[in-house]
Amino acid sequence: MLEKVSGTIRFEIVDGKKTERRVVSIDKGDVSVSRKNVRADCTLRADKAVFDRVASGEMNAMAATLRGDLVIEGESELLVAFQRLLPGPPRRRRRRRATTAGRRA
């Protein structure tokens, strides 16, 4: 999935006055995560609730950026590639209609 991707993404997750940082390094498909506070090719800053929704697949990162819920600096292409690793949106079950077939009067 990420065989052709190399770069670093720093996630800045804001929870009130506290900011947690995670750096994801991608080297042609090899992925590692650290808590280092270093420069990265792409930086994503979001409120914890927004980040949790993006990480769970409930919210698309690029759509959240367009709405202003996420701030991305640097190479946004890395985020697009990384998002492939995250779960997709939850499937909605189709409602079944109650049928009268097979019912007796």
MMTF fields as JSON, N, C-alpha, C and O atoms, coordinates in Angstrom:
{
  "mmtfVersion": "1.0.0",
  "mmtfProducer": "UNKNOWN",
  "numBonds": 419,
  "numAtoms": 420,
  "numGroups": 105,
  "numChains": 1,
  "numModels": 1,
  "chainsPerModel": [1],
  "groupsPerChain": [105],
  "chainIdList": ["A"],
  "bondAtomList": [4, 2, 8, 6, 12, 10, 16, 14, 20, 18, 24, 22, 28, 26, 32, 30, 36, 34, 40, 38, 44, 42, 48, 46, 52, 50, 56, 54, 60, 58, 64, 62, 68, 66, 72, 70, 76, 74, 80, 78, 84, 82, 88, 86, 92, 90, 96, 94, 100, 98, 104, 102, 108, 106, 112, 110, 116, 114, 120, 118, 124, 122, 128, 126, 132, 130, 136, 134, 140, 138, 144, 142, 148, 146, 152, 150, 156, 154, 160, 158, 164, 162, 168, 166, 172, 170, 176, 174, 180, 178, 184, 182, 188, 186, 192, 190, 196, 194, 200, 198, 204, 202, 208, 206, 212, 210, 216, 214, 220, 218, 224, 222, 228, 226, 232, 230, 236, 234, 240, 238, 244, 242, 248, 246, 252, 250, 256, 254, 260, 258, 264, 262, 268, 266, 272, 270, 276, 274, 280, 278, 284, 282, 288, 286, 292, 290, 296, 294, 300, 298, 304, 302, 308, 306, 312, 310, 316, 314, 320, 318, 324, 322, 328, 326, 332, 330, 336, 334, 340, 338, 344, 342, 348, 346, 352, 350, 356, 354, 360, 358, 364, 362, 368, 366, 372, 370, 376, 374, 380, 378, 384, 382, 388, 386, 392, 390, 396, 394, 400, 398, 404, 402, 408, 406, 412, 410, 416, 414],
  "bondOrderList": [1, 1, 1, 1, 1, 1, 1, 1, 1, 1, 1, 1, 1, 1, 1, 1, 1, 1, 1, 1, 1, 1, 1, 1, 1, 1, 1, 1, 1, 1, 1, 1, 1, 1, 1, 1, 1, 1, 1, 1, 1, 1, 1, 1, 1, 1, 1, 1, 1, 1, 1, 1, 1, 1, 1, 1, 1, 1, 1, 1, 1, 1, 1, 1, 1, 1, 1, 1, 1, 1, 1, 1, 1, 1, 1, 1, 1, 1, 1, 1, 1, 1, 1, 1, 1, 1, 1, 1, 1, 1, 1, 1, 1, 1, 1, 1, 1, 1, 1, 1, 1, 1, 1, 1],
  "groupList": [{"groupName": "MET", "atomNameList": ["N", "CA", "C", "O"], "elementList": ["N", "C", "C", "O"], "formalChargeList": [0, 0, 0, 0], "bondAtomList": [1, 0, 2, 1, 3, 2], "bondOrderList": [1, 1, 2], "singleLetterCode": "M", "chemCompType": "L-PEPTIDE LINKING"}, {"groupName": "LEU", "atomNameList": ["N", "CA", "C", "O"], "elementList": ["N", "C", "C", "O"], "formalChargeList": [0, 0, 0, 0], "bondAtomList": [1, 0, 2, 1, 3, 2], "bondOrderList": [1, 1, 2], "singleLetterCode": "L", "chemCompType": "L-PEPTIDE LINKING"}, {"groupName": "GLU", "atomNameList": ["N", "CA", "C", "O"], "elementList": ["N", "C", "C", "O"], "formalChargeList": [0, 0, 0, 0], "bondAtomList": [1, 0, 2, 1, 3, 2], "bondOrderList": [1, 1, 2], "singleLetterCode": "E", "chemCompType": "L-PEPTIDE LINKING"}, {"groupName": "LYS", "atomNameList": ["N", "CA", "C", "O"], "elementList": ["N", "C", "C", "O"], "formalChargeList": [0, 0, 0, 0], "bondAtomList": [1, 0, 2, 1, 3, 2], "bondOrderList": [1, 1, 2], "singleLetterCode": "K", "chemCompType": "L-PEPTIDE LINKING"}, {"groupName": "VAL", "atomNameList": ["N", "CA", "C", "O"], "elementList": ["N", "C", "C", "O"], "formalChargeList": [0, 0, 0, 0], "bondAtomList": [1, 0, 2, 1, 3, 2], "bondOrderList": [1, 1, 2], "singleLetterCode": "V", "chemCompType": "L-PEPTIDE LINKING"}, {"groupName": "SER", "atomNameList": ["N", "CA", "C", "O"], "elementList": ["N", "C", "C", "O"], "formalChargeList": [0, 0, 0, 0], "bondAtomList": [1, 0, 2, 1, 3, 2], "bondOrderList": [1, 1, 2], "singleLetterCode": "S", "chemCompType": "L-PEPTIDE LINKING"}, {"groupName": "GLY", "atomNameList": ["N", "CA", "C", "O"], "elementList": ["N", "C", "C", "O"], "formalChargeList": [0, 0, 0, 0], "bondAtomList": [1, 0, 2, 1, 3, 2], "bondOrderList": [1, 1, 2], "singleLetterCode": "G", "chemCompType": "PEPTIDE LINKING"}, {"groupName": "THR", "atomNameList": ["N", "CA", "C", "O"], "elementList": ["N", "C", "C", "O"], "formalChargeList": [0, 0, 0, 0], "bondAtomList": [1, 0, 2, 1, 3, 2], "bondOrderList": [1, 1, 2], "singleLetterCode": "T", "chemCompType": "L-PEPTIDE LINKING"}, {"groupName": "ILE", "atomNameList": ["N", "CA", "C", "O"], "elementList": ["N", "C", "C", "O"], "formalChargeList": [0, 0, 0, 0], "bondAtomList": [1, 0, 2, 1, 3, 2], "bondOrderList": [1, 1, 2], "singleLetterCode": "I", "chemCompType": "L-PEPTIDE LINKING"}, {"groupName": "ARG", "atomNameList": ["N", "CA", "C", "O"], "elementList": ["N", "C", "C", "O"], "formalChargeList": [0, 0, 0, 0], "bondAtomList": [1, 0, 2, 1, 3, 2], "bondOrderList": [1, 1, 2], "singleLetterCode": "R", "chemCompType": "L-PEPTIDE LINKING"}, {"groupName": "PHE", "atomNameList": ["N", "CA", "C", "O"], "elementList": ["N", "C", "C", "O"], "formalChargeList": [0, 0, 0, 0], "bondAtomList": [1, 0, 2, 1, 3, 2], "bondOrderList": [1, 1, 2], "singleLetterCode": "F", "chemCompType": "L-PEPTIDE LINKING"}, {"groupName": "ASP", "atomNameList": ["N", "CA", "C", "O"], "elementList": ["N", "C", "C", "O"], "formalChargeList": [0, 0, 0, 0], "bondAtomList": [1, 0, 2, 1, 3, 2], "bondOrderList": [1, 1, 2], "singleLetterCode": "D", "chemCompType": "L-PEPTIDE LINKING"}, {"groupName": "ASN", "atomNameList": ["N", "CA", "C", "O"], "elementList": ["N", "C", "C", "O"], "formalChargeList": [0, 0, 0, 0], "bondAtomList": [1, 0, 2, 1, 3, 2], "bondOrderList": [1, 1, 2], "singleLetterCode": "N", "chemCompType": "L-PEPTIDE LINKING"}, {"groupName": "ALA", "atomNameList": ["N", "CA", "C", "O"], "elementList": ["N", "C", "C", "O"], "formalChargeList": [0, 0, 0, 0], "bondAtomList": [1, 0, 2, 1, 3, 2], "bondOrderList": [1, 1, 2], "singleLetterCode": "A", "chemCompType": "L-PEPTIDE LINKING"}, {"groupName": "CYS", "atomNameList": ["N", "CA", "C", "O"], "elementList": ["N", "C", "C", "O"], "formalChargeList": [0, 0, 0, 0], "bondAtomList": [1, 0, 2, 1, 3, 2], "bondOrderList": [1, 1, 2], "singleLetterCode": "C", "chemCompType": "L-PEPTIDE LINKING"}, {"groupName": "GLN", "atomNameList": ["N", "CA", "C", "O"], "elementList": ["N", "C", "C", "O"], "formalChargeList": [0, 0, 0, 0], "bondAtomList": [1, 0, 2, 1, 3, 2], "bondOrderList": [1, 1, 2], "singleLetterCode": "Q", "chemCompType": "L-PEPTIDE LINKING"}, {"groupName": "PRO", "atomNameList": ["N", "CA", "C", "O"], "elementList": ["N", "C", "C", "O"], "formalChargeList": [0, 0, 0, 0], "bondAtomList": [1, 0, 2, 1, 3, 2], "bondOrderList": [1, 1, 2], "singleLetterCode": "P", "chemCompType": "L-PEPTIDE LINKING"}],
  "groupTypeList": [0, 1, 2, 3, 4, 5, 6, 7, 8, 9, 10, 2, 8, 4, 11, 6, 3, 3, 7, 2, 9, 9, 4, 4, 5, 8, 11, 3, 6, 11, 4, 5, 4, 5, 9, 3, 12, 4, 9, 13, 11, 14, 7, 1, 9, 13, 11, 3, 13, 4, 10, 11, 9, 4, 13, 5, 6, 2, 0, 12, 13, 0, 13, 13, 7, 1, 9, 6, 11, 1, 4, 8, 2, 6, 2, 5, 2, 1, 1, 4, 13, 10, 15, 9, 1, 1, 16, 6, 16, 16, 9, 9, 9, 9, 9, 9, 9, 13, 7, 7, 13, 6, 9, 9, 13],
  "groupIdList": [1, 2, 3, 4, 5, 6, 7, 8, 9, 10, 11, 12, 13, 14, 15, 16, 17, 18, 19, 20, 21, 22, 23, 24, 25, 26, 27, 28, 29, 30, 31, 32, 33, 34, 35, 36, 37, 38, 39, 40, 41, 42, 43, 44, 45, 46, 47, 48, 49, 50, 51, 52, 53, 54, 55, 56, 57, 58, 59, 60, 61, 62, 63, 64, 65, 66, 67, 68, 69, 70, 71, 72, 73, 74, 75, 76, 77, 78, 79, 80, 81, 82, 83, 84, 85, 86, 87, 88, 89, 90, 91, 92, 93, 94, 95, 96, 97, 98, 99, 100, 101, 102, 103, 104, 105],
  "secStructList": [7, 7, 6, 6, 7, 3, 3, 3, 3, 3, 3, 3, 3, 3, 3, 6, 6, 3, 3, 3, 3, 3, 3, 3, 3, 3, 3, 6, 6, 3, 3, 3, 3, 3, 7, 7, 7, 7, 7, 7, 1, 3, 3, 3, 3, 3, 3, 2, 2, 2, 2, 2, 2, 2, 2, 2, 6, 1, 1, 7, 2, 2, 2, 2, 2, 2, 2, 6, 1, 3, 3, 3, 3, 3, 7, 2, 2, 2, 2, 2, 2, 2, 2, 6, 6, 1, 7, 7, 7, 7, 7, 7, 7, 7, 7, 7, 7, 7, 7, 7, 6, 6, 7, 7, 7],
  "xCoordList": [0.8, 0.0, 0.853, 0.544, 1.921, 2.775, 4.187, 5.143, 4.315, 5.634, 6.413, 7.643, 5.718, 6.38, 6.407, 6.751, 6.048, 5.924, 7.057, 7.376, 7.658, 8.652, 8.423, 8.19, 8.491, 8.323, 7.912, 7.757, 7.737, 7.333, 6.093, 5.941, 5.218, 4.002, 3.992, 4.106, 3.855, 3.74, 2.282, 1.691, 1.715, 0.346, 0.407, 1.046, -0.246, -0.362, -1.813, -2.7, -2.039, -3.392, -3.655, -3.03, -4.591, -4.87, -6.032, -7.116, -5.778, -6.797, -6.798, -6.063, -7.638, -7.645, -6.366, -6.064, -5.609, -4.343, -3.159, -2.034, -3.409, -2.345, -2.266, -3.295, -1.055, -0.855, 0.056, 1.195, -0.448, 0.363, 0.886, 0.196, 2.116, 2.715, 3.117, 3.649, 2.849, 3.283, 3.892, 3.34, 5.011, 5.651, 5.613, 6.114, 5.014, 4.935, 5.942, 5.867, 6.873, 7.874, 7.524, 7.278, 7.503, 7.205, 8.421, 8.861, 8.956, 10.113, 9.822, 10.12, 9.24, 8.888, 8.128, 8.456, 7.112, 6.234, 6.512, 5.621, 7.705, 8.009, 7.524, 7.88, 6.711, 6.111, 6.575, 6.56, 6.985, 7.337, 6.718, 6.463, 6.482, 5.845, 6.708, 7.227, 6.857, 7.596, 6.902, 5.982, 7.354, 6.829, 7.783, 7.618, 8.756, 9.744, 9.064, 8.094, 9.588, 9.091, 10.09, 10.925, 9.984, 10.92, 10.155, 8.935, 10.896, 10.281, 9.826, 10.386, 8.799, 8.269, 7.923, 7.805, 7.766, 7.4, 5.965, 5.63, 5.122, 3.715, 3.325, 3.627, 2.659, 2.183, 0.674, 0.114, 0.03, -1.426, -1.747, -1.235, -2.589, -2.99, -4.506, -5.221, -4.989, -6.439, -6.8, -5.989, -8.02, -8.599, -8.691, -8.894, -8.546, -8.556, -9.818, -9.739, -10.967, -12.223, -12.214, -12.67, -11.704, -11.614, -10.614, -10.89, -9.452, -8.438, -8.978, -8.755, -9.682, -10.251, -11.214, -11.23, -12.008, -12.955, -12.228, -12.639, -11.146, -10.349, -9.688, -9.728, -9.079, -8.367, -9.295, -8.875, -10.55, -11.499, -12.193, -12.92, -11.97, -12.603, -13.952, -14.591, -14.4, -15.7, -15.644, -16.676, -14.436, -14.29, -13.104, -12.062, -13.264, -12.199, -11.28, -11.75, -9.968, -9.01, -9.036, -8.999, -9.098, -9.089, -10.387, -10.361, -11.513, -12.782, -12.747, -13.235, -12.165, -12.048, -11.156, -11.392, -10.137, -9.255, -10.017, -9.88, -10.809, -11.583, -12.6, -12.926, -13.101, -14.047, -13.345, -13.996, -12.02, -11.271, -11.137, -10.655, -11.555, -11.435, -10.005, -9.608, -9.24, -7.829, -7.004, -7.465, -5.789, -4.853, -3.679, -3.069, -3.364, -2.245, -1.223, -1.561, 0.03, 1.134, 2.106, 2.356, 2.647, 3.641, 3.017, 2.038, 3.586, 3.208, 1.941, 2.007, 0.802, -0.478, -0.615, -1.434, 0.173, 0.117, 0.462, -0.047, 1.328, 1.68, 0.464, 0.265, -0.345, -1.547, -2.523, -3.153, -2.646, -3.532, -3.065, -3.885, -1.754, -1.221, -1.422, -1.824, -1.146, -1.271, -2.712, -2.965, -3.646, -5.06, -5.504, -6.489, -4.789, -5.122, -4.996, -5.63, -4.178, -3.995, -5.128, -5.326, -5.863, -6.938, -8.193, -8.389, -9.037, -10.271, -11.158, -11.127, -11.936, -12.882, -14.088, -14.205, -14.988, -16.184, -17.02, -17.066, -17.674, -18.511, -19.634, -20.21, -19.921, -21.013, -22.337, -22.506, -23.244, -24.59, -25.417, -25.36, -26.166, -27.051, -28.295, -28.875, -28.682, -29.931, -31.088, -31.079, -32.058, -33.255, -34.064, -34.243, -34.537, -35.408, -36.846, -37.255, -37.579, -38.993, -39.755, -39.475, -40.694, -41.561, -42.462, -43.071, -42.537, -43.399, -44.57, -44.513, -45.609, -46.79, -46.82, -47.71, -45.852, -45.793, -45.584, -44.739, -46.332, -46.187, -47.024, -47.089, -47.658, -48.514, -49.925, -50.403, -50.55, -51.941, -52.88, -52.583, -53.998, -54.995, -55.768, -56.643],
  "yCoordList": [-1.194, 0.0, 1.274, 2.237, 1.268, 2.443, 2.162, 2.819, 1.192, 0.786, 1.919, 1.918, 2.871, 3.958, 5.259, 6.309, 5.201, 6.415, 6.495, 5.513, 7.677, 7.953, 9.364, 10.286, 9.53, 10.843, 10.721, 9.618, 11.864, 11.883, 12.756, 13.793, 12.307, 13.052, 13.251, 12.288, 14.499, 14.771, 15.083, 15.981, 14.338, 14.566, 15.344, 14.907, 16.483, 17.282, 17.204, 17.791, 16.473, 16.196, 17.062, 16.89, 17.995, 18.988, 18.51, 18.209, 18.447, 18.04, 19.087, 18.973, 20.106, 21.223, 22.026, 22.541, 22.132, 22.871, 21.96, 22.433, 20.674, 19.688, 19.328, 19.142, 19.23, 18.805, 17.585, 17.647, 16.479, 15.268, 15.239, 15.636, 14.763, 14.677, 13.245, 12.533, 12.847, 11.55, 11.791, 12.537, 11.17, 11.277, 9.905, 8.921, 9.865, 8.636, 8.756, 9.672, 7.825, 7.802, 6.673, 5.544, 6.982, 5.989, 5.932, 6.95, 4.729, 4.541, 3.386, 2.229, 3.714, 2.729, 1.538, 0.378, 1.867, 0.838, 0.48, -0.039, 0.734, 0.487, 1.681, 2.822, 1.419, 2.489, 2.364, 1.276, 3.483, 3.515, 4.757, 5.752, 4.681, 5.777, 6.126, 5.238, 7.433, 7.868, 9.079, 9.65, 9.454, 10.639, 11.82, 12.818, 11.729, 12.796, 14.075, 14.035, 15.195, 16.491, 17.019, 17.872, 16.496, 16.855, 17.419, 17.289, 18.051, 18.547, 17.362, 16.268, 17.606, 16.548, 17.141, 18.357, 16.266, 16.704, 17.223, 18.095, 16.669, 17.054, 17.112, 16.194, 18.182, 18.308, 18.448, 19.25, 17.654, 17.681, 18.095, 17.5, 19.107, 19.574, 19.495, 20.012, 18.83, 18.665, 18.491, 18.054, 18.84, 18.563, 17.05, 16.331, 16.561, 15.117, 14.441, 13.352, 15.061, 14.458, 14.298, 13.278, 15.287, 15.211, 14.132, 13.311, 14.137, 13.131, 11.719, 10.839, 11.501, 10.179, 9.747, 8.579, 10.676, 10.348, 10.041, 9.148, 10.774, 10.495, 9.133, 8.333, 8.858, 7.594, 6.39, 5.303, 6.565, 5.446, 5.258, 4.284, 6.186, 6.089, 6.765, 6.73, 7.377, 8.055, 9.383, 9.883, 9.964, 11.255, 11.176, 10.616, 11.729, 11.781, 12.964, 14.083, 12.711, 13.752, 14.934, 16.082, 14.679, 15.797, 16.606, 17.832, 15.928, 16.643, 17.491, 18.621, 16.94, 17.693, 18.917, 19.96, 18.79, 19.926, 21.019, 22.201, 20.622, 21.605, 22.327, 23.488, 21.632, 22.254, 23.097, 23.852, 22.976, 23.717, 22.986, 23.563, 21.723, 20.934, 20.439, 20.177, 20.311, 19.908, 20.979, 21.64, 21.146, 22.051, 21.213, 20.487, 21.312, 20.57, 21.566, 22.518, 21.323, 22.118, 21.166, 20.073, 21.567, 20.738, 19.879, 20.272, 18.717, 17.824, 17.033, 15.956, 17.571, 16.92, 15.574, 14.747, 15.343, 14.058, 12.902, 11.793, 13.164, 12.115, 11.711, 10.529, 12.683, 12.374, 11.553, 10.625, 11.893, 11.145, 9.691, 8.775, 9.473, 8.11, 7.39, 6.227, 8.071, 7.459, 7.079, 6.075, 7.872, 7.621, 6.256, 5.699, 5.717, 4.38, 3.303, 2.252, 3.559, 2.588, 2.631, 1.68, 3.724, 3.885, 3.155, 2.958, 2.758, 2.083, 2.997, 4.219, 2.395, 3.154, 3.545, 3.148, 4.32, 4.726, 3.506, 2.526, 3.569, 2.441, 2.227, 3.179, 0.989, 0.676, 0.839, 0.488, 1.373, 1.509, 0.342, -0.058, -0.184, -1.285, -0.727, 0.265, -1.396, -0.994, -1.492, -2.609, -0.652, -1.056, -1.999, -1.775, -3.026, -3.949, -3.516, -3.111, -3.614, -3.28, -4.496, -5.635, -4.228, -5.308, -5.691, -4.835, -6.971, -7.426, -8.195, -8.762, -8.198, -8.945, -10.323, -11.125, -10.598, -11.902, -12.967, -12.814, -14.008, -15.092, -14.903, -15.807, -13.767, -13.551, -14.028, -13.9, -14.559, -15.006, -13.981, -13.358, -13.827, -12.858, -13.369, -12.673],
  "zCoordList": [0.0, 0.0, 0.0, -0.702, 0.788, 0.88, 0.366, 0.778, -0.53, -1.013, -1.676, -1.653, -2.259, -2.984, -2.187, -2.73, -0.906, -0.097, 0.921, 1.591, 1.029, 2.063, 2.577, 1.795, 3.889, 4.492, 5.946, 6.47, 6.591, 7.993, 8.169, 7.524, 9.059, 9.39, 10.898, 11.656, 11.335, 12.773, 13.071, 12.472, 13.995, 14.444, 15.749, 16.707, 15.791, 17.007, 17.448, 16.828, 18.527, 18.998, 20.225, 21.271, 20.076, 21.119, 21.976, 21.476, 23.296, 24.261, 25.375, 26.355, 25.201, 26.153, 26.009, 24.932, 27.108, 27.071, 26.752, 26.587, 26.666, 26.439, 24.954, 24.304, 24.423, 23.043, 23.03, 23.493, 22.499, 22.337, 20.915, 19.975, 20.769, 19.44, 19.141, 19.993, 17.915, 17.405, 16.036, 15.227, 15.779, 14.477, 13.822, 14.366, 12.654, 11.876, 10.734, 9.915, 10.694, 9.623, 8.671, 9.094, 7.395, 6.358, 5.443, 4.908, 5.271, 4.399, 3.454, 3.754, 2.316, 1.289, 1.87, 1.623, 2.642, 3.183, 4.629, 5.303, 5.134, 6.54, 7.352, 7.056, 8.378, 9.168, 10.613, 11.188, 11.195, 12.614, 13.24, 12.561, 14.552, 15.281, 16.491, 17.168, 16.761, 17.946, 18.557, 17.971, 19.729, 20.42, 20.295, 20.997, 19.433, 19.271, 18.787, 18.03, 19.234, 18.787, 17.758, 18.06, 16.546, 15.477, 14.296, 14.204, 13.393, 12.16, 11.328, 11.405, 10.534, 9.677, 8.315, 8.164, 7.335, 5.99, 5.945, 5.143, 6.825, 6.893, 8.367, 9.129, 8.762, 10.14, 10.121, 9.373, 10.956, 11.081, 12.506, 13.455, 12.668, 14.003, 14.09, 13.232, 15.156, 15.314, 16.777, 17.594, 17.079, 18.382, 18.555, 17.577, 19.778, 20.032, 19.503, 18.936, 19.678, 19.207, 17.684, 17.168, 16.974, 15.51, 15.114, 14.24, 15.761, 15.451, 15.662, 14.831, 16.761, 17.037, 15.932, 15.543, 15.431, 14.357, 13.057, 12.315, 12.769, 11.565, 11.699, 10.765, 12.85, 13.061, 13.02, 12.626, 13.418, 13.417, 12.072, 11.877, 11.149, 9.84, 9.754, 8.702, 10.833, 10.832, 10.08, 9.633, 9.936, 9.282, 8.319, 8.658, 7.141, 6.16, 6.473, 6.68, 6.508, 6.883, 5.925, 6.367, 4.644, 3.689, 3.775, 3.665, 3.971, 4.133, 5.404, 5.415, 6.476, 7.73, 7.543, 8.153, 6.704, 6.413, 5.677, 5.991, 4.711, 3.951, 4.829, 4.584, 5.855, 6.787, 7.843, 8.566, 7.939, 8.948, 10.269, 11.244, 10.323, 11.555, 11.771, 12.906, 10.704, 10.749, 10.072, 9.141, 10.542, 9.884, 9.409, 10.195, 8.131, 7.557, 7.029, 6.327, 7.383, 6.848, 6.184, 6.692, 5.067, 4.391, 3.309, 2.674, 3.107, 2.015, 2.34, 2.933, 1.95, 2.254, 1.54, 1.942, 0.491, -0.22, 0.722, 0.558, 1.711, 2.676, 3.496, 3.776, 3.877, 4.645, 3.807, 4.313, 2.539, 1.647, 1.572, 1.637, 1.436, 1.375, 2.7, 2.718, 3.814, 5.132, 5.441, 6.109, 4.961, 5.246, 4.723, 5.208, 3.745, 3.236, 4.306, 4.208, 5.33, 6.408, 7.426, 8.182, 7.443, 8.423, 7.95, 6.751, 8.897, 8.481, 7.653, 7.8, 6.794, 5.984, 6.807, 7.966, 6.221, 6.956, 7.329, 6.585, 8.475, 8.877, 7.867, 7.34, 7.617, 6.681, 7.391, 8.559, 6.652, 7.202, 6.73, 5.567, 7.628, 7.257, 6.601, 7.041, 5.539, 4.887, 5.725, 6.243, 5.84, 6.576, 5.719, 4.522, 6.325, 5.615, 5.821, 6.909, 4.759, 4.861, 5.366, 4.991, 6.2, 6.65, 5.486, 4.844, 5.23, 4.138, 4.696, 5.787, 3.936, 4.364, 3.718, 4.0, 2.855, 2.213, 3.286, 4.168, 3.206, 4.156, 5.406, 6.238, 5.56, 6.716, 6.392, 5.264, 7.371, 7.181, 7.789, 8.809, 7.147, 7.621, 8.782, 9.296]
}
